[in-house]
Amino acid sequence: MAETKIPFNRPSFVGRELHWVTEAINRGQLSGDGHFTRLCHQQIEAATGAGAALLTHSCTAALEMAALLCDLAPGDEVIMPSFTFVSTANAVVLRGAVPVFVDIDPRSLNIDPARVSAAITPRTRAIFAVHYAGFPADMDALAEIARAHDLMLVEDAAQAYGSTYKGRQAGTLGDMGAFSFHETKNIISGEGGALTLNRPDLVERAEIIREKGTNRSRFLRGQVDKYTWVDLGSSFLPGELIAAFLHGQLEFQDEIRQRRCAQFDHYMAALADLEARGQLRRPVIPEHTTGNGHMFYLLLPDQARRDALIAALRARGIIAPFHYVPLHSAPAGQTYGRTADPLPVTDRTSACLLRLPLFYTLGDDIDAVIAAVHDFFAEAR
Ligand SMILES: Cc1ncc(COP(=O)(O)O)c(C=O)c1O
């Protein structure tokens, strides 16, 4: 196996992360909800326009909070794509609810609103939409369905920080949104995430759930003179060192997005000829959306060619992984979830998709990746 020359992702330091971590230590508070957590909340709210943002340990934690805020009960159903990460489904399964997996749109690879409508039953309580590759799902159509059936609409915006739909930011398009700041995302803090709340009536309960079911947030603001256990909850908040690091990244959020979008655009332009010859398909940018340069994927005509391209890139030391194992076909997905219909687009996409390296410090290596993809198809001819 060739030595890795171009990894799939490299966590990138963009500014003053260490400076702010040192300052957090000097300030003497390492637990959560201190100076840097407040700064991050302000930065995320200012950038997205969300009514409120709350830092969490991860997007997984933010989705678990969202499931609690949806008041899911055993046997309730939540409609979601099967083509997503496990956390979308785990969050609802932990509440005893049933993920109902539906197919994706073949162009956007986002949840197909027509399949959502068809999957609604009297037990449906919520729709969890995923913004795949950072491109927002068809949120107007989903909001319409949610309104008509009195459902909660949650955005799994793990990959979509900084993306827009009809001029509005991802994370502000549903009742709630969940972002990831995992080291594979655009803005990173190792592990990390945030829950955005777009309905004022959800904010106080979200603060309580995040603080172990206590009203400690109100106590810290001087709104009550002692705090106590008032609701369900867990410890969903990160410590100040994570928040300080994240603050250093958020300061450069525009630069990060711009650089990643430039890389995305470069891949798009440089691989257009292969698409024109029918050898692969590049991402389709869904109507009314702008992306954040989170991911660049390719769809090959079949799994054999996808696997061969991954192997050819690996032989040159270039790591190009695939994902997701569709949740409806995973052991836990079969135990805890169900499908409304067959999911042919999900199955085909999972078999034919690969992701090319894309990260802040990729630099000129992007041209080596592009050359390797071209060589693969030249040799195959
Ligand atoms: C769609 C989606 N949802 C949720 C997650 C979980 O994010 P985190 O690692 O921050 O918990 C991911 C992570 O890759 C993801 O891609």
The ligand as an SDF file (V2000), in Angstrom:
LIG
                    3D

 16 16  0  0  0  0  0  0  0  0999 V2000
  -25.0420   14.2240    8.7660 C   0  0  0  0  0  0  0  0  0  0  0  0
  -24.2970   14.0890   10.0640 C   0  0  0  0  0  0  0  0  0  0  0  0
  -24.9760   14.1220   11.2180 N   0  0  0  0  0  0  0  0  0  0  0  0
  -24.3490   14.0300   12.4050 C   0  0  0  0  0  0  0  0  0  0  0  0
  -22.9850   13.8770   12.4850 C   0  0  0  0  0  0  0  0  0  0  0  0
  -22.3390   13.7450   13.8370 C   0  0  0  0  0  0  0  0  0  0  0  0
  -21.4910   14.8270   14.1280 O   0  0  0  0  0  0  0  0  0  0  0  0
  -20.5730   14.8120   15.4140 P   0  0  0  0  0  0  0  0  0  0  0  0
  -19.3680   14.0000   15.0870 O   0  0  0  0  0  0  0  0  0  0  0  0
  -20.2460   16.2530   15.6770 O   0  0  0  0  0  0  0  0  0  0  0  0
  -21.3640   14.2290   16.5320 O   0  0  0  0  0  0  0  0  0  0  0  0
  -22.2320   13.8290   11.3160 C   0  0  0  0  0  0  0  0  0  0  0  0
  -20.7790   13.6370   11.3700 C   0  0  0  0  0  0  0  0  0  0  0  0
  -20.0950   13.4010   10.4290 O   0  0  0  0  0  0  0  0  0  0  0  0
  -22.9020   13.9410   10.0620 C   0  0  0  0  0  0  0  0  0  0  0  0
  -22.2270   13.9010    8.9000 O   0  0  0  0  0  0  0  0  0  0  0  0
  1  2  1  0
  2  3  1  0
  2 15  2  0
  3  4  2  0
  4  5  1  0
  5  6  1  0
  5 12  2  0
  6  7  1  0
  7  8  1  0
  8  9  2  0
  8 10  1  0
  8 11  1  0
 12 13  1  0
 12 15  1  0
 13 14  2  0
 15 16  1  0
M  END
$$$$
